Amino acid sequence: MLNRRKVVQGLGAGVTALAAPSLVRAQELRKIRMGFGIKSVNPIVINILISEQLGYTREEGLSFTPAALGTNANVQIALDKGDIEFGVGTPSFQFPLFAKGQLPPIVNYYEYTYPYKWDVAVKPDSGVQKYEDLKGKKIGVSDMGTTDYPVTRAVLQNIGIDPDKDVTWIAVGAGVSAGVALQRGVIDALAYFDTGFGQIDAAGIAMRMLPRPANVPLIGGLFISATANFLKENRKTAIGFARAVNKASEFLLANPEAGARAFLKLYPETAPRGASEAEAVKSILYAAERRIPLYKPPYPNTKMGFIRESELMLDAKFLGLDIKDIKPMFTNDMIDEINNYDREKIVAQAKAYKI
């Protein structure tokens, strides 16, 4: 059983850690929270976070506060308890529980990052040339409760490497600390995701990405989730929040540098110590530039946020799960309304953005 007491403690700490700087908020704005399976604020969720700074949540009558809850398990528990209204949905965590009938009635209703975003890196002079060479090696992940661990396990299993017997897993922390562990030889390889590798790049740590196995499919999308009851009773709020994220995603696609500046305006403490404004913006761009293209669906004629059932079924299959009906796990019922706004206006705003 998941420890619900821990998530309550983590929620309080997380909200403190990720609380945005003081902003003037009208009394009538509805306060909403979204939980993330991370330990501190970083550009991995930049398209969600800057929706507040850019005023998109306010336009929907909302005031948004993120909560860093540390693990995906804590996010799901907090959603179930009602401690947060929204949470990150991750197939690698949700689907195994769903297959066992142990997942609360949580529904993914907006895909805010499309697959595929994970890789494995080694030192430039490493003898490891491909994933098959990882057998017998020490692989670092940021944390055992984040998506880089279960996704990489699944990839290895699919190429014939036993993730429990053939490799050793080591939690090395997030961001630069993960890169330092690779640099110092604490681990032989680092399994991580796009924005995390961007942070390591920005720190000047040299590494080489292994070529992805040919059979890695489009899996591992990330979703905005809520309980089925919340979506039924708070449809307008759910649409408004996702629309704000949709607008922020379009803003970033149109002008990544402006998005980075908005992020730093909201979270100036994330800038490297002693960095100039230009250097700080560059550090955020390093981290976010791999992720931003994934806001757009990799499928033709598809609206942003749309969840493809075949993608979810492929995800389940790749995880070795026999799920016959994935429909209770997602809905596209609100996608048309979420995308109902003037896109050109957002693009123009991004191109003209000044702080």
N, C-alpha and C positions, 0 to 999 in steps of 0.2 A: 504493500500500500504506500501511496505517496504521503509524505509528511506535511500536513496542512498547516501545522503550527509554524514550521520554518518559512512558509511562503508569506505568512502574515508579517513575520519579522523582516523578511527580505523585502516585502512591499514597502514598508515604512522606510527602510534604508535606501531602497531603489529610488523612491520618489524624491528623497532628499538629494541623492547623487545626481539625478537627472533633471531636477527642477529648473525650469528656465529662469533667466534673469527677470527682475520685476518688470511687468508690463501693465499699462493701464487697461483694466478689463471692466467692461460694463457689467453692472449687477445682473442684467438679464441674460448674459451668456451662460449657456449650460456647460458645466465643467465635465469633461470626459478624460479618461485615462486609458493608455494603451501600454500593456506590459511587453517587455522584450527579454529574450533569454541571453542578455549580456550583462556585464558587471559595471559598466560605466559608459557614458555617452561617447559615441564615435561616429564617423561618417557612414557606417554600414547602413544606417536608416536615415540618411540625410533627406530623402524625398518625403519622409513622414515628418521629421522634426521641423524642417523649415516651413511647413504649411502654416505654422503659427506665426513665425517671423514675417512671412509675406502677407499675412492678413487673410489667408484663404479660409482658415477655420472660423475667424470672426464673421466673414461673409455668410457663413452657414449658421450663425448664432451660437457658435461653440468656442470654448476655451480649453485648449489641449495641454495636458501634462503627461509626459512619458514616465515610465517606471522601469528601471533596470532591475530585473528580478534574478539575474544570475544564470538561470537554466530554463530550458523549455518546459521542464516538468513544473516548475514554479508558476510559469505563465498559465498553463492549463488549469492548475489548481486555483489560482487567483480568479480566473474567469468563472470557474464553476461556483466559487464562493460569492461572486459578485463584488470582489474587492477592486476589480477593474471592469471597464465596459468592453474593451477590445484587447486582443492579444495577437502576437505573431503565431501563425499556424505553420507548422513544419511537418511535412509528411513523414520524415524519418523518425519523428517522435509520436505523432498522432496515429499513424496507420497501424503499427504493431499493437497499440492499445485498442484501437477500433476492432481489429481482427479478433481480439480476445473478448470483446464486449465490455471492456473496462474504461473506455473513453466516455466522459460526460457528454451530454448532447450539445457539442460545440460544432459550429458550422463555419466553413471558410467561404467568404462571400466576395472577396476582391483579391486578385493576384497582383501584388505590388512589386515583385521582382520575379522575372522568368528565368528558367534554367538555361545553361548549366554554369555554376559559379565556383566549383572547387577544383583545386589542382594539388600536385605534390611537387615540392621544390627540394633541391639538394645543393650542396656547395658546388661552385663552378668546376672544381677539380675532382669531384666525387667519381668513383668508378661505377656508380649506379646510373644506368643509361635509360632504363625503362621500368615500368611498374613491376614487371616480373622479377627484376633484380632486387626488389625490396624484401624478398624472403630472407629471414634471419636478421633483419635490420631493426633498429629502434626508430619508430615513427613518432614524431611529436604532433600533438593537436593542442589547440588553445585550451580546451576543457573537455572532459568526458560528457558534459551535459549540453554541449553545443553541436551544431549540425555537422561540422567537419569530421567528427569522429564516426557517427553511424554511416554517413554517406561514403566515406573512404573505406570503411569496413566492407560495405556492400560492393564497391568497385573491386576490391581485392578478391572477395569471394567469387565474383563473376569471372575472374581470370584464373581461378584455381588455387589461390593462396588462402589458407585457413587464417582468418583474422585473429583467432584465439591462440593458435599454436605456432604459426609460422613467423609472426612479428611480435614486437614488444611495443606497447603504447605508453607514451609519457605525456602528461599534461604539462605544458611549458608556459602557459599564460598567453595573453593576447598582445597583438601589436608588435612593437619593437622587441619586447622580451622574448617573443617566439623566434624572431630572427637572430637574436643574440645566442639562443640555445643552439641553433643550427650552426652559426658561425664558430662557436666554441667547441663543437663536436659532442655536445651533450646528447644530441640526436643525430641520426644519419640522414633523416629526411623530415620535412615539415609538410603535413597535410593541413591545408588552410583554404580560406575563401578569398575572393577577389579583392575586397576592400582591405582585408588584413595584409595581403601581399603588397598592396599599395602603400600601406604605412611602413612596411619594411623597406621597400624601394626608396621611400622618401628619406629614410634614415641612412641611406648609402650602403646598406648591407648587400653584398653581392650574392646572388643565388641563380640557379638554373632550373627552369621548369621541365619536368619530365613530360614527354609527349603523352597525351591522353590515350588510353586504350581505345581501339576502334569501336568497341561495343558500348561505350558510355553513351546512354541515350539522353534525351531532353527530360531530365528529372530534377527534382529538388527546388521547385518553385516555392516562394514564400508568400504567405497570405495574411490578410486581415481577417481575424476570426472573432466571433461573438457567440454567445449561447443562442440556441434556437428561440427561446422565449424572449430574449432581449431584442433580437431582430424582428420578431413578430410585433412586439409592443412599442418598439422605438425605431421604426423604419426610417422616418425622416432624419433622425440623428445619425443612423448608420450610413445612409446615402450621403448626408452632408459631410461626414468625416472622410469617407472614401473619395468624394468629389474634391475635397481640399487636397488630399494626397495625390490625386490624379492631376490636379492643376500644378502642384509643386513638381511632379515628375516631368510634365511638359516644360515647365520653366527651366529645369536642369538640362533637359535635352536641347533646349534652344540656346542656353548660355550657361555652361557648367561653371565658369569663373564667377558669374553673378551668384549662382547657387552657393558656391563656396564662401563668398563674402557674406551672404545672408546667414549661413551656418555659423561663421565666426562672430557675427554680430550677436547671435543668440547665445553662443557658447565660446566666449573669448578665452576661457581657461584651457581650451583644447589646443591652442596655438603652442608650438614649441617654445620653450623658455628662451627669451632673448631674441626671438625671431622678429624681423621687420614685418610690416603688413604684407608686403609682396611675398615674403618667404612663408608666412603663415597660410596665405591663400594657396600657394603652390603645394604645401604639405597636405592640405585638404583635397586638392585636385588629384594628387598622387593616389590618395586613398580611395577617392570616389570614382575616378575616371573609368575603372574596369567595370563598375557596377551600373553606371548610368545607362549604357546601351541596353541593359537587361530590363529596363522599365517598359520597353515596347515588346509586344507579343512577337514571338518568332514564327507566327503563323499568319498567312495572308488573310486580308479582309477580316481582321479581328480587332475588336475594340479593346482599348487599354483596360486591364483589370479582369477581362473575361477568363474564366477557368475552363480549360479543356478537359473533358472527362477522360479521354484516351491518355492524356499526360498523367493523370492521377492513377489510372489502372496500370500504366507502365511503371510508375513509381512503386506501386505495391508489388508488382511482379519482380522488379529489380531488388526489392527488399526481401524477396523470398516469401511473400505473403499470399495466401489464397483468399482474396476478397472477391466475392461474386458481385456485390452491388455496392458501389462507392457513392451512390447518389445521396445518402444521408449526410455525407461529409461536406457537401458544397452546394452552392446555389448561384445562378447567374441572374436571378430575378430582378436585381437592382442595377445591373450594368448599364442599361440604356439611360436610366435617370442619372446615374453617376457621371456619365459622359455628356450630359446635356448642358453644355455651356459654350461660350465663345472661345474656341481654342486660339484663334488668331490674336485675340486680345491678350492672352497669357504670353504668347510668343513675343508680341510687341513689347509687353512689359519687361520681359526677360532681357531683351536686346537693349532696352533703354534704362535698365536698372542702375540706380546710383544710391550710395549710402550717404 
